[in-house]
Amino acid sequence: MAGIVIIGAGECGVAAALTLREAGYAGLVTLIGAEAHLPYERPPLSKATMTDEREPSPKTIADRGRLAGASIDLRTSNPVQAINRREKRVLLADNTSVAYDKLLLATGANPRRLPNASARVAYLRTYDDALRIRTLLRPNSRIVMIGAGFIGLELAASARQRGAIVHVIEAQSRILKRAVPEEIAAAVTARHSAEGVEILCDRSIAAIEENGSSILVLTTDGRQFEADVCIVGIGAAPVTDLAQVAGLDIENGIAVDECLRTSDPDIFAAGDCCSFPLATCDGLRVRLESWRNAREQGRLAARNMLGANLQHNAVPWFWSDQYDMQLYVAGLLNDECTTVRRNLPEESFVLFHLAAGGRLIAASGLGKGYAVAREIRLAEMLIAKRAKPQPHQLAAVDVKLKTLLAA
């Protein structure tokens, strides 16, 4: 008897499986994961897993008891090898197969890799990757981080907290080039510098060479860095192999419609692996790599596999923890925005980004405590309403965003 099969046992896949049961689906639900671990949260891998004093363990999304209680068949260490769309079956590594009525691809994304096979080059994707990197973050160990995106900077902060000597090399003209405005990037750079991290931008890698018990990283401007490990964080590529071989449409990920349906009406995709038209950005096709998007899309895909036909219309939302700073972004930034700054206590601030015509399309903030998170959450709601708040109101800290939301 066929049921619903979910490929990928991360945040997205688990959210989908549990939502199927919450929505009253009584058929078979099979959740297939490639790793041996129970489903676990990935955001802590670059932070708490690295810095906790105690021996770490994965932060599970759902344990076997909860999954069994929901009659969800979790299969670990048994990745899917192929999708047979004609017979509506998936073939697993152990040569067994599972039939499906509906199939969800929640395969996520993998780190982009450099053309270098050195054992001293590390990438962070899995819990096992994190454990390996953690063992190398010791007082005075030398770390070269390639890439100054969220993962790279979070790992740099974690390495410094463990006493390592850290250099970050970034090919772009500044850190977080595609993710945050320059004002926030400058503040984050200054904080890393104050913590002893050297960040070098506008530099590309010329070579990575073994040097006995260490590794040499050479940049195109002639500098040379000797390190115990080189960690690469230069972005992620959606995992589309199964979908592509199965003949599904691919466009910067597995292409889905507003309801997360692929070019096969019985196959859906959600989370980091898919690109979709974003309603809050006038249908712009995007691919998002974020914890919240994975969870939201997993839930939505589950409902739509049951026939709800609901459109994805959430506002993109990202966050990053570095040292005692929290960085938040709601919406999608572009280079043509007008930016308004709101200063908050403890040197925290929020930037509101207005499109031509005055509509709020994004907000970004940096600071400590909950003040920035609260402002970004309210800004997110204003973005969803397609609000056009007055710039002087956004700048004035005594004007509560709740009042603008109610207007």
RODO-2510 file (C-alpha; in nm, 4 decimals, decimal comma):
residues 407
     n   res          X          Y          Z
     1     m     0,0000     0,0000     0,0000
     2     a     0,1410     0,3386    -0,1013
     3     g     0,1440     0,6498     0,1155
     4     i     0,3455     0,9685     0,1418
     5     v     0,7241     0,9468     0,1215
     6     i     0,9535     1,2281     0,2371
     7     i     1,3164     1,2302     0,1242
     8     g     1,5220     1,4287     0,3752
     9     a     1,4940     1,3982     0,7529
    10     g     1,5901     1,7523     0,8500
    11     e     1,3818     2,0457     0,9717
    12     c     1,1730     2,0555     0,6553
    13     g     1,1078     1,6835     0,6268
    14     v     1,0179     1,6359     0,9931
    15     a     0,7874     1,9394     0,9895
    16     a     0,6088     1,7917     0,6897
    17     a     0,5737     1,4464     0,8462
    18     l     0,4314     1,5780     1,1736
    19     t     0,1995     1,8191     0,9940
    20     l     0,0520     1,5334     0,7901
    21     r    -0,0560     1,3689     1,1130
    22     e    -0,1788     1,6953     1,2653
    23     a    -0,3906     1,7466     0,9547
    24     g    -0,5525     1,4065     1,0014
    25     y    -0,3740     1,2030     0,7355
    26     a    -0,4019     0,8346     0,8316
    27     g    -0,1992     0,6721     0,5533
    28     l     0,1606     0,5552     0,5567
    29     v     0,4259     0,8227     0,6150
    30     t     0,7871     0,7267     0,5423
    31     l     1,0664     0,9686     0,6353
    32     i     1,4013     0,8793     0,4776
    33     g     1,7338     1,0225     0,5986
    34     a     2,0854     0,9635     0,4715
    35     e     2,2538     1,0109     0,8123
    36     a     2,2645     0,7709     1,1056
    37     h     2,1486     1,0327     1,3570
    38     l     1,7940     1,1092     1,4572
    39     p     1,6649     1,4270     1,2868
    40     y     1,8505     1,7237     1,4382
    41     e     1,8699     2,1026     1,4203
    42     r     2,1457     2,2419     1,1989
    43     p     2,1739     2,6056     1,3253
    44     p     2,3555     2,5035     1,6493
    45     l     2,6307     2,3275     1,4519
    46     s     2,8270     2,6488     1,3922
    47     k     2,7551     2,7878     1,7393
    48     a     2,6622     2,5848     2,0485
    49     t     2,8068     2,2584     1,9148
    50     m     3,1413     2,4369     1,8823
    51     t     3,1432     2,6379     2,2042
    52     d     2,9615     2,4329     2,4717
    53     e     3,1921     2,3265     2,7523
    54     r     3,0232     1,9913     2,7880
    55     e     3,0531     1,7166     2,5297
    56     p     2,7952     1,8091     2,2659
    57     s     2,5091     1,6011     2,1349
    58     p     2,2724     1,6719     1,8465
    59     k     1,9727     1,8888     1,9288
    60     t     1,7030     1,6576     1,8024
    61     i     1,3945     1,7859     1,6224
    62     a     1,1946     1,4769     1,7144
    63     d     1,3032     1,1581     1,8900
    64     r     1,2034     0,8059     1,7944
    65     g     0,9283     0,8010     2,0547
    66     r     0,7550     1,1041     1,9106
    67     l     0,7898     0,9809     1,5550
    68     a     0,6724     0,6315     1,6456
    69     g     0,3820     0,7810     1,8393
    70     a     0,2787     0,9603     1,5210
    71     s     0,3218     0,6374     1,3186
    72     i     0,6011     0,7892     1,1110
    73     d     0,8373     0,5302     0,9660
    74     l     1,1855     0,6849     1,0031
    75     r     1,4573     0,5194     0,7973
    76     t     1,8129     0,6370     0,8722
    77     s     2,1462     0,5575     0,7043
    78     n     1,9618     0,4525     0,3913
    79     p     1,9693     0,7276     0,1297
    80     v     1,7448     0,7247    -0,1757
    81     q     1,9273     0,6271    -0,4943
    82     a     1,6602     0,6962    -0,7554
    83     i     1,3007     0,8003    -0,8134
    84     n     1,0877     0,5922    -1,0496
    85     r     0,8114     0,8323    -1,1492
    86     r     0,6356     0,5824    -1,3762
    87     e     0,5962     0,3234    -1,1005
    88     k     0,5806     0,5900    -0,8254
    89     r     0,8514     0,4276    -0,6153
    90     v     1,1820     0,5366    -0,4624
    91     l     1,4818     0,3011    -0,4629
    92     l     1,6964     0,2986    -0,1466
    93     a     2,0648     0,2201    -0,0978
    94     d     1,9862    -0,1218     0,0494
    95     n     1,8030    -0,2131    -0,2764
    96     t     1,4612    -0,1954    -0,1174
    97     s     1,1973     0,0381    -0,2550
    98     v     0,9039     0,2340    -0,1159
    99     a     0,5889     0,3180    -0,3090
   100     y     0,4297     0,6600    -0,2877
   101     d     0,1080     0,8377    -0,3725
   102     k     0,2760     1,1718    -0,3066
   103     l     0,6464     1,2417    -0,2695
   104     l     0,8194     1,5340    -0,0972
   105     l     1,1795     1,6240    -0,1777
   106     a     1,3375     1,7944     0,1239
   107     t     1,6953     1,7183     0,0262
   108     g     1,8463     2,0490     0,1395
   109     a     2,1757     2,1897     0,0156
   110     n     2,5420     2,0879     0,0357
   111     p     2,8470     2,3129     0,0817
   112     r     3,0132     2,4354    -0,2342
   113     r     3,3581     2,2806    -0,2501
   114     l     3,6989     2,3950    -0,3616
   115     p     3,8946     2,1783    -0,6069
   116     n     4,1231     2,0536    -0,3320
   117     a     4,1290     1,7079    -0,1760
   118     s     4,3411     1,7909     0,1287
   119     a     4,2265     1,6220     0,4471
   120     r     4,2958     1,9512     0,6256
   121     v     4,0195     2,1292     0,4348
   122     a     3,6905     2,1063     0,6243
   123     y     3,3289     2,1843     0,5397
   124     l     3,0320     2,2184     0,7746
   125     r     2,7074     2,0501     0,6834
   126     t     2,6453     1,7572     0,9167
   127     y     2,6765     1,6932     1,2878
   128     d     2,9763     1,4682     1,2187
   129     d     3,1401     1,7576     1,0297
   130     a     3,0817     1,9783     1,3332
   131     l     3,2398     1,7276     1,5726
   132     r     3,5484     1,7064     1,3555
   133     i     3,5864     2,0850     1,3372
   134     r     3,5246     2,1215     1,7117
   135     t     3,8256     1,9023     1,7918
   136     l     4,0447     2,1448     1,5948
   137     l     3,9258     2,4599     1,7717
   138     r     4,1751     2,4748     2,0584
   139     p     4,3643     2,7573     2,2291
   140     n     4,6206     2,8929     1,9799
   141     s     4,5229     2,6533     1,7018
   142     r     4,5453     2,8296     1,3666
   143     i     4,2269     2,8493     1,1619
   144     v     4,1863     2,9912     0,8126
   145     m     3,8224     3,0486     0,7219
   146     i     3,7484     3,0893     0,3507
   147     g     3,4255     3,2816     0,3049
   148     a     3,2685     3,5562     0,5151
   149     g     2,9047     3,4607     0,4920
   150     f     2,6890     3,3675     0,7904
   151     i     2,8430     3,0219     0,8394
   152     g     3,1994     3,1473     0,8015
   153     l     3,1557     3,4318     1,0482
   154     e     2,9687     3,2187     1,3012
   155     l     3,2478     2,9638     1,2904
   156     a     3,5069     3,2414     1,3198
   157     a     3,3305     3,3709     1,6324
   158     s     3,3090     3,0199     1,7792
   159     a     3,6765     2,9555     1,7056
   160     r     3,7793     3,2762     1,8831
   161     q     3,5626     3,1874     2,1817
   162     r     3,7634     2,8642     2,2043
   163     g     4,0925     3,0548     2,1853
   164     a     4,1928     2,9815     1,8271
   165     i     4,3832     3,2249     1,6029
   166     v     4,1516     3,3070     1,3133
   167     h     4,1979     3,4583     0,9671
   168     v     3,8969     3,5027     0,7379
   169     i     3,9513     3,5376     0,3624
   170     e     3,6677     3,6768     0,1500
   171     a     3,6654     3,7242    -0,2288
   172     q     3,4000     3,9977    -0,2196
   173     s     3,4727     4,3611    -0,1348
   174     r     3,3146     4,3198     0,2101
   175     i     3,1614     4,0558     0,4353
   176     l     2,7997     3,9406     0,3948
   177     k     2,7875     4,1132     0,0574
   178     r     2,4635     3,9516    -0,0570
   179     a     2,2961     3,9279     0,2811
   180     v     2,3068     4,2583     0,4730
   181     p     2,3573     4,6300     0,4030
   182     e     2,7030     4,7829     0,4308
   183     e     2,6252     4,9562     0,7605
   184     i     2,5607     4,6253     0,9361
   185     a     2,8548     4,4568     0,7630
   186     a     3,0863     4,7315     0,8904
   187     a     2,9630     4,6878     1,2487
   188     v     3,0053     4,3096     1,2327
   189     t     3,3557     4,3495     1,0857
   190     a     3,4517     4,5883     1,3641
   191     r     3,3317     4,3430     1,6286
   192     h     3,5292     4,0554     1,4807
   193     s     3,8373     4,2774     1,4619
   194     a     3,7933     4,3724     1,8285
   195     e     3,7836     4,0007     1,9121
   196     g     4,1139     3,9445     1,7302
   197     v     3,9862     3,8013     1,4009
   198     e     4,1683     3,9252     1,0914
   199     i     3,9280     3,9632     0,7990
   200     l     4,0792     4,0100     0,4537
   201     c     3,8390     4,1050     0,1730
   202     d     3,8948     4,1358    -0,2010
   203     r     4,1248     3,8352    -0,1918
   204     s     4,0988     3,5093    -0,3814
   205     i     4,2665     3,1780    -0,3095
   206     a     4,5669     3,1023    -0,5317
   207     a     4,6524     2,7620    -0,3831
   208     i     4,6076     2,5350    -0,0828
   209     e     4,9080     2,3147    -0,0114
   210     e     4,9987     2,0483     0,2416
   211     n     5,2906     2,1470     0,4648
   212     g     5,3723     1,8505     0,6840
   213     s     5,1430     1,8644     0,9843
   214     s     4,9844     2,1912     0,8706
   215     i     4,8360     2,3476     0,5586
   216     l     4,9352     2,6572     0,3605
   217     v     4,6706     2,8869     0,2143
   218     l     4,8082     3,1245    -0,0485
   219     t     4,6108     3,4244    -0,1732
   220     t     4,6393     3,5978    -0,5104
   221     d     4,7915     3,9091    -0,3509
   222     g     5,0922     3,7046    -0,2380
   223     r     5,0055     3,6455     0,1273
   224     q     5,0557     3,3065     0,2859
   225     f     4,8754     3,1631     0,5888
   226     e     4,9848     2,8519     0,7738
   227     a     4,7021     2,6781     0,9538
   228     d     4,6063     2,3624     1,1354
   229     v     4,2854     2,3503     0,9346
   230     c     4,1239     2,5468     0,6533
   231     i     3,7441     2,5683     0,6826
   232     v     3,5526     2,6537     0,3655
   233     g     3,2191     2,8361     0,3782
   234     i     3,1573     2,9729     0,0291
   235     g     2,7875     2,9038    -0,0012
   236     a     2,5728     2,5998    -0,0648
   237     a     2,4341     2,4252    -0,3725
   238     p     2,0839     2,2746    -0,3711
   239     v     2,0728     1,8956    -0,3762
   240     t     1,8919     1,8299    -0,7029
   241     d     2,0527     1,5094    -0,8352
   242     l     1,7529     1,2831    -0,7722
   243     a     1,5115     1,5367    -0,9176
   244     q     1,7257     1,6051    -1,2230
   245     v     1,7737     1,2380    -1,3113
   246     a     1,3997     1,1876    -1,2623
   247     g     1,3337     1,4579    -1,5230
   248     l     1,1904     1,7290    -1,2973
   249     d     1,2389     2,0940    -1,3896
   250     i     1,5479     2,2545    -1,2341
   251     e     1,5982     2,6304    -1,1982
   252     n     1,8457     2,7288    -0,9254
   253     g     1,7122     2,4318    -0,7350
   254     i     1,4117     2,2098    -0,7924
   255     a     1,1582     2,4413    -0,9565
   256     v     0,8203     2,4504    -0,7819
   257     d     0,5066     2,6620    -0,8149
   258     e     0,3384     2,8783    -0,5490
   259     c     0,2062     2,5621    -0,3826
   260     l     0,5501     2,3899    -0,3825
   261     r     0,4450     2,1451    -0,6543
   262     t     0,7157     2,0373    -0,9018
   263     s     0,6655     1,9715    -1,2736
   264     d     0,5252     1,6336    -1,1628
   265     p     0,1899     1,6968    -0,9859
   266     d     0,2538     1,4107    -0,7415
   267     i     0,5974     1,5361    -0,6351
   268     f     0,6555     1,8397    -0,4144
   269     a     0,9786     2,0046    -0,3010
   270     a     1,0460     2,2344    -0,0068
   271     g     1,3254     2,4001     0,1882
   272     d     1,6826     2,4710     0,0758
   273     c     1,6587     2,2471    -0,2311
   274     c     1,3821     2,4327    -0,4169
   275     s     1,3260     2,7620    -0,5950
   276     f     0,9820     2,9173    -0,5859
   277     p     0,7926     3,2355    -0,6794
   278     l     0,7858     3,4590    -0,3716
   279     a     0,4506     3,6366    -0,3387
   280     t     0,5850     3,9082    -0,1071
   281     c     0,8394     4,0005    -0,3784
   282     d     0,5864     4,0152    -0,6623
   283     g     0,6507     3,6601    -0,7788
   284     l     1,0312     3,6811    -0,8002
   285     r     1,1715     3,3263    -0,8163
   286     v     1,4073     3,2722    -0,5238
   287     r     1,5757     2,9970    -0,3273
   288     l     1,6143     3,0476     0,0459
   289     e     1,8499     2,8734     0,2864
   290     s     1,7065     2,9313     0,6311
   291     w     1,5750     2,7338     0,9240
   292     r     1,2420     2,9111     0,9316
   293     n     1,1800     2,8770     0,5590
   294     a     1,2526     2,5043     0,5779
   295     r     1,0031     2,4568     0,8592
   296     e     0,7326     2,6756     0,7040
   297     q     0,7616     2,5140     0,3640
   298     g     0,7623     2,1651     0,5134
   299     r     0,4313     2,2378     0,6838
   300     l     0,2840     2,3975     0,3736
   301     a     0,3932     2,1132     0,1471
   302     a     0,2264     1,8628     0,3802
   303     r    -0,1053     2,0445     0,3626
   304     n    -0,0817     2,0823    -0,0129
   305     m    -0,0033     1,7131    -0,0624
   306     l    -0,3399     1,6598     0,1080
   307     g    -0,5108     1,8951    -0,1373
   308     a    -0,5144     2,2287     0,0472
   309     n    -0,3703     2,4192    -0,2533
   310     l    -0,2277     2,6959    -0,0313
   311     q     0,0258     2,9430    -0,1693
   312     h     0,3565     3,0197    -0,0011
   313     n     0,3450     3,3881     0,0963
   314     a     0,5747     3,4138     0,3991
   315     v     0,8279     3,6956     0,4363
   316     p     1,1885     3,5656     0,4218
   317     w     1,3575     3,5797     0,7624
   318     f     1,7177     3,5085     0,8644
   319     w     1,9205     3,5381     1,1816
   320     s     2,2785     3,4886     1,2960
   321     d     2,4401     3,4795     1,6418
   322     q     2,8020     3,5957     1,6680
   323     y     2,9581     3,6539     2,0104
   324     d     2,6812     3,8336     2,2053
   325     m     2,5421     3,9979     1,8903
   326     q     2,2240     3,8946     1,7142
   327     l     2,1744     3,9837     1,3485
   328     y     1,8303     3,9674     1,1872
   329     v     1,6988     4,0255     0,8363
   330     a     1,3349     4,0201     0,7209
   331     g     1,2454     4,0516     0,3533
   332     l     1,4871     4,0679     0,0621
   333     l     1,7267     4,3583     0,0170
   334     n     1,8110     4,5259    -0,3113
   335     d     2,0525     4,7998    -0,4118
   336     e     1,7839     5,0539    -0,4999
   337     c     1,6242     5,0918    -0,1560
   338     t     1,6041     5,4020     0,0573
   339     t     1,7320     5,3157     0,4040
   340     v     1,6065     5,4609     0,7340
   341     r     1,7902     5,3950     1,0616
   342     r     1,6286     5,3533     1,4047
   343     n     1,8693     5,3591     1,6995
   344     l     1,7950     5,1337     1,9958
   345     p     1,9572     5,0990     2,3407
   346     e     2,2970     4,9288     2,3891
   347     e     2,4295     5,0391     2,0500
   348     s     2,1666     4,8282     1,8756
   349     f     1,9932     4,9522     1,5622
   350     v     1,7473     4,8591     1,2903
   351     l     1,7568     4,9608     0,9247
   352     f     1,4305     4,9850     0,7315
   353     h     1,4546     4,9473     0,3550
   354     l     1,1931     5,1216     0,1397
   355     a     1,1360     5,0632    -0,2301
   356     a     1,0533     5,3386    -0,4765
   357     g     0,7027     5,4478    -0,3869
   358     g     0,7660     5,4066    -0,0145
   359     r     0,6703     5,0418     0,0402
   360     l     0,8679     4,8663     0,3145
   361     i     1,0313     4,5621     0,1553
   362     a     1,2997     4,4648     0,4076
   363     a     1,4406     4,5356     0,7532
   364     s     1,7741     4,4405     0,9044
   365     g     1,9102     4,4858     1,2532
   366     l     2,2052     4,4196     1,4812
   367     g     2,2344     4,4296     1,8574
   368     k     2,1952     4,2544     2,1906
   369     g     1,8958     4,1163     2,3739
   370     y     1,5418     4,1038     2,2389
   371     a     1,4903     4,4639     2,1267
   372     v     1,6163     4,4077     1,7713
   373     a     1,4303     4,0780     1,7337
   374     r     1,1063     4,2437     1,8439
   375     e     1,1460     4,5319     1,5975
   376     i     1,2298     4,2967     1,3102
   377     r     0,9285     4,0810     1,3898
   378     l     0,6993     4,3845     1,3686
   379     a     0,8756     4,5007     1,0524
   380     e     0,8138     4,1577     0,9033
   381     m     0,4422     4,2052     0,9622
   382     l     0,4539     4,5498     0,7993
   383     i     0,6298     4,3968     0,4979
   384     a     0,3601     4,1307     0,4699
   385     k     0,0937     4,4034     0,4737
   386     r     0,2782     4,5869     0,1939
   387     a     0,2768     4,8900     0,4229
   388     k     0,4125     5,2334     0,3300
   389     p     0,5158     5,3831     0,6653
   390     q     0,6534     5,7359     0,6782
   391     p     1,0360     5,7439     0,7039
   392     h     1,0327     5,9881     0,9976
   393     q     0,8073     5,7492     1,1911
   394     l     1,0401     5,4573     1,1278
   395     a     1,3375     5,6606     1,2486
   396     a     1,1696     5,7826     1,5682
   397     v     1,2225     5,5287     1,8455
   398     d     0,9289     5,6742     2,0407
   399     v     0,6929     5,5811     1,7550
   400     k     0,5976     5,2201     1,8203
   401     l     0,5906     4,9938     1,5161
   402     k     0,2723     4,8385     1,6561
   403     t     0,0938     5,1671     1,5961
   404     l     0,2126     5,1704     1,2337
   405     l     0,0925     4,8134     1,1967
   406     a    -0,2528     4,9094     1,3245
   407     a    -0,2791     5,2131     1,0982
***
